Amino acid sequence: MRTEEASVTESLAVIARLARTAEAAWLVGGSAGLMLRGLSLPRPPSDLDLYADEPDAARLHRVLAPYAIDHPEQSRTELYDSVLSHYRMGSLQIELVGGFTITHASGIYHTETREVLLPEAEYEQVDGGRIALVPLVHELLFNALRGRDDRTALIAAAIAASSDRERHERLLRTIIARNRLSPELTQRMTRWVAGESQDGQR
């Protein structure tokens, strides 16, 4: 196991144990989530991103407090709005994102961890426990909204190779219904989840 992956999995084992005591719902996202799926990334993850609804993020912060390097704080940028807090376990920095919303000309997307993402999550075994990963459809939409074509190509290919396309399509329909996405972005997402590549080929 590579050093970066070992650091992520060791930290996740600790987080999962503490989260169980808090009865908090959370998921792993970002490059660490993609790495745990076995996707080939140009660089190893520089940190570990955790997503939760705001109430669950507050519960998680309480149990992760011994590792905290700051306090939960509302963070608003041109694109993002969330409650952020940061932690350090060994050499790994961890970012806890509560109630994440991304706003772009192509749409406004608000993550709903318990109701929408967790029921469709994929899981990885880490130190004998199951770790929920943010669904690939979320990663696809998030990276499309922030203009990361390299990531959307990688994630769309992983969805196309999936044996459970129906689950991805079901989640996409739910996200479209609960958020404000432009018709053009909706069409692109639908094509990608159906297995069409960015150049229009299957």
N, C-alpha and C positions, 0 to 999 in steps of 0.2 A: 504494500500500500504506500502511495506517495505521502510525503510529509504533510502536504497541504490537506489531503483527504483525511489523514489520520487526525490532524488537529481539529478538523470540522466534526468528524464522527465522535471524537472524545468529548468535545464541548457539547454536542447534541445529546449524548448520553446523560450528562449532568443536567442539562436544561430539561430534558424529558422527565427525569426523576423529580426535579423541583416543581415542574409544571403540574405533575399529577397531584401534588399536595395542594396546589392552588385551584385545581379543577378548572384550568384555563384551556380554551381552545386556541390553537395556533398552528401555523404552517411554515415550512421553510421555502423561501423563494430565492430569486436571483441566481447568480452564477453558481453558488453552492448547491442549490436545488438541481440545477442542470448537471453539475458534476456528479451528484449522487445518482442520477439517472444513467450515467455513463456516457453523456454527450461529450463530444470532443470540443474543448474550448481552447482558444489561442493562448490564454494565460490562466493560471490557477486562480481561484477566488481570492480576493484581497480581504474579504470579510464574510460574515454570515448574516443574512437577512431573515428576520422572523416577522411574520404578518399576523395580526390579530385585530378583532374589533376592539374599540376603545376600552370597554369594561374588562375584557380579557387581558388587554395589554397592561392595565393597571394592576390586575391580579399577578401577572407574570413579573412585573417590576418589583412587587413586594418580595417575591421569593428569590429574585435575581439580584436584589439590592447589594449583597456582599461583593458582587462583581461589577457594580455600576461605576461608571466614570462621570456620569452626569445625572440629571433628573429629567423625567418626561416633560417635554415642552412642545407646544404647538409650533409647527414649522410650516411656513407658507412661502412658496416660490412661484415663479410664473407658471410652472407646470404642476407642482405637487402641493398637497395639503395633507398633513398628518400630524399625529403626536409622536415625536421621536425620543428615544432614549438609547444610550450606548453602554456597552459592557465590555470587559476584557477577561478572557480566560486564556492564560498562558500568553502566546503571541497573537492570538486571534481576537480581532475586534468584532463585536456583535452589535447589530442595529435592530432594535425592536420598533416596528412601524405599526402604530395604532390608527385604525380608521382611515386608511389611505384613499385619497382621491387624486386623479390626474385629469387636468383640464387642458384641452387642446382645441384648435380650430376644427379638428375632425370629430371631436366628441368629448363628453365628460363621463368618466368611468369611476365609480365608487366601489371599492372592494367590500364584500360582505362575507366574512370568514365563516361564521357558524352556519348561516342559512344557505349560502350559495356555493362557496368554494370547498368547504370541508366535506360535504356529502359526495363530491366528485373527485376528491383528492386521491392521489396515488401514494403508496406507502413503501418505505424502505426499512429493512431491518437494521437497527443500530444497537449493538451491545445487548441483544436479546429483546429489545423493545421496538415498537413500530413508530416510525417518524412520518408524519403527513407532509407531503410535498404539494406546493401550490400547483393546481392543474395547468397543463401545458397551454390550454386556451387562454387562461389569464396571462401567462408569460407572453403569448403571441400578441395579445391585444396591448399589453403594457408596452412592449417593445415597438409595436407599430405606432402607437401614439407618441413615443419619444424619438421616432425616426431611426431606430437601430435596425437597418436592413440586414446586417450580418446576423443578428440574433433571430430576426423573424424567419430568415431562410433556414437556419439551423433548427428552429422549433417547428416550423411547418413541415420539414422533412421528417422529424421525429413523430409528428402526428400522422403523417401519411404512412409511416411504417407501423403504426399502432394496429393491434389486432382488435381494438375496441373503438372503432370510429364513431359508433352510435353514441357513446358516452361523451365524446368531445362535441359532437353536433348538438346533443341535448343541452350541455352546459352553455354553448354559444347562444342557443335560442333563449335561454334564461337570462344571460347577461344582456343580450340585445333588448329584451323586453323590459329590463329593470334599469336601463341606462339610456343616455342620449348620445347615440352614435350617428354620424352622418351616413346617408345612403351609400356613398362611395366606400367608406371604411367598412360598413356592414357587408357590402358585396365582396370586398377583398377578403375579409375574414371568412366569409362563407366559402369562397373558392379555395382558400388555403386549407380549411378544415376538411373540405371535400377531397383533398389530395392533389390540388392543382398547385404547381410551383409558382414562384414569383414571375417567371417568364411565360406563364400561361400553359405550361406543359404538365402532363400527369406522369 
